[in-house]
Amino acid sequence: MRIQDRAARNIAQAKAEAEIVRVEGQARLEIARIEGQRRIAEQNWEHEIMRYKHQLARSKRYEPYQAAKEEGEKRELRNRRTAERREEGLGFGTLRRCIKSCKRHI
């Protein structure tokens, strides 16, 4: 084989290797860019999910039974207060009459 052929082959091989390195470098950059976008998208979704959960928790719709449970507690407290007033002889009507009569005497 001639020296010129060998030199041409070495040059062609070096160009091919350089092209391979360039293409691999571009592929790595593209993969890194896509992975970065994916990570950012995941973080945004996680942030959105946490914000939505927080918003739902504040509105008491996060767990459906919570609102019913609180309503039941309020109703129970109201019934307890009403029962205590009746035991004391101060029903709602009696209490209103007492307030009206006190206002008249003032």
C-alpha positions as CSV (number, residue, x, y, z in Angstrom):
1,M,0.0,0.0,0.0
2,R,1.3,3.4,-0.8
3,I,2.1,6.0,1.8
4,Q,-0.4,8.4,0.2
5,D,-3.2,5.9,0.4
6,R,-2.3,5.2,4.1
7,A,-2.3,9.0,4.8
8,A,-5.6,9.4,3.0
9,R,-7.1,6.5,5.0
10,N,-5.8,7.9,8.3
11,I,-7.2,11.4,7.5
12,A,-10.5,9.9,6.5
13,Q,-10.5,7.8,9.7
14,A,-9.6,10.9,11.8
15,K,-12.4,12.9,10.2
16,A,-14.9,10.0,10.8
17,E,-13.8,9.8,14.5
18,A,-14.1,13.6,14.8
19,E,-17.6,13.4,13.3
20,I,-18.6,10.7,15.7
21,V,-17.3,12.7,18.7
22,R,-19.2,15.8,17.4
23,V,-22.4,13.8,16.9
24,E,-22.1,12.1,20.3
25,G,-21.5,15.5,21.9
26,Q,-24.6,17.0,20.3
27,A,-26.6,13.9,21.4
28,R,-25.3,14.4,25.0
29,L,-26.3,18.0,24.9
30,E,-29.7,17.2,23.5
31,I,-30.3,14.5,26.1
32,A,-29.2,16.9,28.9
33,R,-31.5,19.6,27.6
34,I,-34.5,17.2,27.4
35,E,-33.7,15.8,30.9
36,G,-33.5,19.4,32.3
37,Q,-36.8,20.2,30.8
38,R,-38.3,17.0,32.2
39,R,-37.0,17.8,35.7
40,I,-38.3,21.3,35.5
41,A,-41.7,20.0,34.3
42,E,-41.8,17.4,37.2
43,Q,-40.9,20.1,39.7
44,N,-43.7,22.4,38.3
45,W,-46.2,19.5,38.5
46,E,-45.1,18.7,42.1
47,H,-45.5,22.4,43.0
48,E,-48.9,22.6,41.4
49,I,-50.0,19.4,43.2
50,M,-48.8,20.7,46.6
51,R,-50.5,24.1,45.9
52,Y,-53.8,22.4,45.0
53,K,-53.7,20.1,48.0
54,H,-53.0,23.0,50.3
55,Q,-55.9,24.9,48.7
56,L,-58.2,22.0,49.1
57,A,-57.1,21.5,52.7
58,R,-57.9,25.1,53.4
59,S,-61.3,24.8,51.8
60,K,-62.1,21.7,53.9
61,R,-62.9,19.7,50.7
62,Y,-59.6,17.8,50.9
63,E,-61.3,15.1,52.9
64,P,-65.0,15.0,52.3
65,Y,-65.9,13.8,55.8
66,Q,-64.2,16.8,57.5
67,A,-67.0,19.3,56.5
68,A,-69.7,16.9,57.6
69,K,-67.8,16.2,60.9
70,E,-67.5,19.9,61.7
71,E,-71.1,20.5,60.8
72,G,-72.1,17.7,63.2
73,E,-69.9,19.1,65.9
74,K,-71.5,22.6,65.5
75,R,-75.0,21.1,65.5
76,E,-74.1,19.1,68.7
77,L,-72.8,22.2,70.4
78,R,-75.9,24.2,69.4
79,N,-78.1,21.4,70.8
80,R,-76.1,21.2,74.0
81,R,-76.4,25.0,74.5
82,T,-80.2,24.8,73.8
83,A,-80.6,22.0,76.3
84,E,-78.6,24.0,78.9
85,R,-80.8,27.1,78.4
86,R,-83.9,25.0,78.7
87,E,-82.6,23.4,81.9
88,E,-82.1,26.9,83.3
89,G,-85.5,27.9,82.1
90,L,-84.2,30.2,79.5
91,G,-85.7,29.0,76.2
92,F,-85.2,31.1,73.2
93,G,-88.6,32.8,73.6
94,T,-88.0,33.4,77.3
95,L,-84.5,34.8,76.6
96,R,-85.9,37.2,74.0
97,R,-88.7,38.3,76.4
98,C,-86.1,39.0,79.1
99,I,-84.0,41.1,76.8
100,K,-87.0,43.1,75.6
101,S,-88.2,43.7,79.2
102,C,-84.7,44.7,80.3
103,K,-84.6,47.2,77.4
104,R,-87.9,48.7,78.5
105,H,-86.7,49.2,82.1
106,I,-83.5,50.9,81.1
